[in-house]
Amino acid sequence: MESFKQTAIKKFSSFRAFFTYNLKIIFANKFIYFFIASIIIYGLIAFLNIINSDTVPKASTIYNILFFSGIILIFYPCVYGIQLDLDAGMLETLFGIPNYRYKVWLIRLAITFILVAGIIYILALISHFVIASISVIEMAFQLMFPLIFWGCLAFLLATLTRSGHGAAVSLIIIGLILWITSEFIEGTRWDLFHNPFKESQDVNLQAYEEITFYNRIILLAGAIVTLLWGLLNLQKREKYV
């Protein structure tokens, strides 16, 4: 019984140390600035929409505001995670333990997405009371699909470029290209910036809900593919150390 207790304590201590280290990586250096920037942008865009809008802001408007705030939140930890390990001298250690590196980055991404989901939920709750009445849980739930996709894409680019700055530039360029071209596929299931709360006069409600459903499946599938691709890239140890 005593041996089991000691083993449990050791495992808990190891998990706590592992969790603490990954929190330090996520919050290291500039994350706090991205967090503050997301809050400022949320407040600024929300204020401008309330002041300039001729009509009462709707759920679709809040979705767009929170989406940009969420993108800023996932940007730093997903783009610079590998670069931070390299700078901290941890990359060689991670590669030295078979399959351990996958657990590290998977859990780090999970921590990041849970953290972002919590912040998005709080911002959605504030929006519910300050801007317009919305379903807070549904808003946060719908937002996490594109945010997880973009986070996994950022992670993939980080493994391809092996540089935080290179991944950041690549992500911004890809994002701008997709944002510009989204005009041609807007209202379809392939639109990566699909807003499930947007009211469309050209499509009835049932059809729009079906588009949203398949769009979320596509985003989730894209997130899984980019995540697995990124993890496979980490097998090529000589590229990173």
PyMOL commands that set and color helices and strands:
alter all, ss='L'
color gray80, all
select helices_A, chain A and resi 2-27+31-52+59-87+91-95+100-130+136-161+164-185+205-233+237-239
alter helices_A, ss='H'
color red, helices_A
deselect
rebuild
show_as cartoon
